[in-house]
Amino acid sequence: MKIGVTGGNGGMGRHLIPYLLEQGHDVVSLDLRLPDSPWERRSRHLIADVTDMGQLTAGLAGCDALVHLAAHTSPNHHPETVVYHDNTLSSYYALSAAAVLGIKRVCQASSINAIGGVYSRQPKYDFFPVDETHPTYAEDAYSLSKWVMEQQGDAFARRYEWMTIGSLRFHWLLDSRERALQMTRVENPYAVKHMWAYTLFSAAARAILLTLTADYSGHEAFYIVAPRTAVEEESMALIERYYPDIEIRKDMSGQAGFFDCSKAERLLGWRHED
């Protein structure tokens, strides 16, 4: 396939593009800046603003599939109005460009924060482990932009029945489990909010390609998170300390993760591997 990747020069893009090339695909990367060391000839790198529909459509012409990674990965470095504007507009334009160009397969980089969490004043969870049926309690601009991205995916799949769209709810993206263990502290407020979890870049890259090739239809959201927490304390002890009133729906023994990724395994054939 010829795969367009927005935000190809970002952290996830720099891991994804070499993987796609290794799997035999051609890549067109669109970003506001070119990489310092472009990959081999099968990857083409274009400077493009993904909030400009014309630039985006021109850059993606001839692609068979689209991976939308571009825009802001947190609300921490720009005003909330900018984060919301850029994230929602770029995701809408990405889907619009795919529709105009007849691109049938689209993968969007969503986030575990689509339901609220890390950037909430106080995260609200109804049950553990969290799955894709959990309602959203998003309250900040970044989390809301990811939820809106997924609603846009639903809308485009309704309007263009030939499109298959996957929104991947990534967690904290890291190179190794060892790094996650080193950086995660049980009592850290952010760790408590995001429930001591992470996603490996390598696992995310595999999930992205499977989203473009697996046999499903319409729009689906998927949790893409490591199955074990990044702390030694057992998950039930963490629940008793920090989330004592939450309903437990599945086995949470040992270091069981707080996100249920069984839908990704069922529909995509994906499992996280450390």
C-alpha positions, -999 to 999 in steps of 0.1 A, spaced: 0 0 0 9 36 -4 2 51 31 0 88 39 11 97 74 3 132 89 27 142 116 53 118 103 81 137 119 67 134 154 75 108 180 51 82 168 57 90 132 95 84 136 88 50 149 59 42 125 74 50 92 105 27 94 81 -1 105 58 5 75 88 5 52 100 -28 67 66 -43 60 69 -34 23 47 -3 21 54 31 5 50 61 27 42 98 21 49 119 53 32 153 58 45 175 85 53 212 92 90 203 90 112 178 73 131 151 92 168 156 99 176 122 84 150 112 58 144 74 55 150 54 24 136 64 -10 103 46 -5 93 74 19 85 108 6 85 138 29 63 169 23 60 201 42 22 206 48 -1 223 73 -28 198 82 -52 226 91 -51 236 54 -75 214 34 -58 222 1 -23 213 13 -35 181 29 -55 169 -1 -27 176 -25 -1 158 -3 -23 127 1 -32 123 -36 -25 87 -48 -25 72 -13 -44 40 -5 -46 45 32 -41 73 58 -27 75 93 -35 108 110 -10 115 138 -6 152 134 -14 181 158 -11 183 196 -3 153 218 -11 172 251 -26 205 263 7 215 280 24 236 254 -2 257 237 -34 276 248 -64 254 251 -82 272 222 -52 264 199 -51 228 210 -88 223 204 -88 241 171 -59 224 156 -68 189 168 -104 190 157 -99 208 124 -70 187 113 -88 154 121 -119 167 102 -97 177 72 -79 144 73 -112 125 70 -125 150 44 -94 146 23 -97 108 25 -133 110 14 -125 133 -15 -96 112 -27 -114 78 -23 -90 66 5 -109 37 20 -88 30 51 -80 56 78 -63 53 112 -66 81 137 -44 86 168 -69 91 196 -60 88 233 -71 72 265 -80 108 274 -110 107 250 -131 99 281 -111 123 304 -84 113 327 -49 127 329 -59 163 324 -91 162 343 -93 180 377 -104 147 391 -109 118 367 -141 98 368 -142 61 361 -174 40 363 -157 5 362 -125 -13 358 -110 -23 335 -121 5 313 -133 -5 278 -147 13 248 -183 13 262 -172 36 290 -189 71 288 -168 102 284 -162 127 312 -138 148 292 -136 184 305 -103 198 290 -97 210 255 -73 182 246 -94 153 258 -125 169 243 -107 172 209 -100 134 210 -136 126 218 -148 148 190 -123 132 166 -140 99 173 -174 113 168 -162 126 134 -151 91 126 -186 79 133 -201 106 111 -178 99 81 -183 62 83 -221 68 82 -218 91 52 -192 72 33 -200 36 39 -170 24 19 -146 40 44 -132 19 73 -119 41 101 -101 31 133 -94 55 163 -66 41 184 -66 52 221 -29 53 228 -15 58 263 19 73 273 41 62 244 75 49 253 104 28 239 105 1 266 87 -13 296 119 -7 316 115 30 309 80 29 321 90 12 353 118 37 359 95 68 354 63 57 371 57 63 408 26 49 425 18 82 443 25 106 414 -8 125 407 -5 120 370 2 83 374 -29 80 396 -50 97 369 -37 77 340 -37 45 361 0 36 360 -2 26 323 18 31 291 20 19 254 51 9 236 59 26 203 64 -8 187 30 -21 198 14 11 186 30 8 152 17 -28 148 -18 -16 159 -18 11 133 -10 -12 104 -35 -37 116 -61 -10 117 -55 -4 80 -56 -41 70 -79 -60 94 -114 -71 83 -139 -48 100 -162 -20 88 -174 14 98 -157 33 126 -143 17 157 -123 29 187 -97 7 203 -77 8 235 -41 2 227 -24 -1 261 1 -25 278 -17 -53 297 3 -48 329 8 -17 350 42 -1 354 44 -4 392 51 -34 415 21 -28 437 -9 -51 429 -38 -35 410 -64 -44 436 -43 -26 463 -41 5 440 -79 4 435 -85 1 473 -63 31 479 -72 54 451 -105 42 436 -123 23 464 -158 27 451 -153 17 415 -171 -14 401 -148 -43 392 -160 -61 361 -131 -84 353 -101 -100 370 -78 -73 384 -53 -96 402 -16 -91 401 -4 -62 379 -35 -63 357 -39 -32 336 -68 -8 340 -77 -8 303 -94 -37 285 -79 -42 251 -98 -73 242 -117 -55 214 -84 -48 196 -75 -84 199 -109 -96 187 -112 -72 157 -76 -64 148 -58 -95 160 -36 -72 181 -19 -78 214 6 -56 232 40 -72 235 67 -59 259 
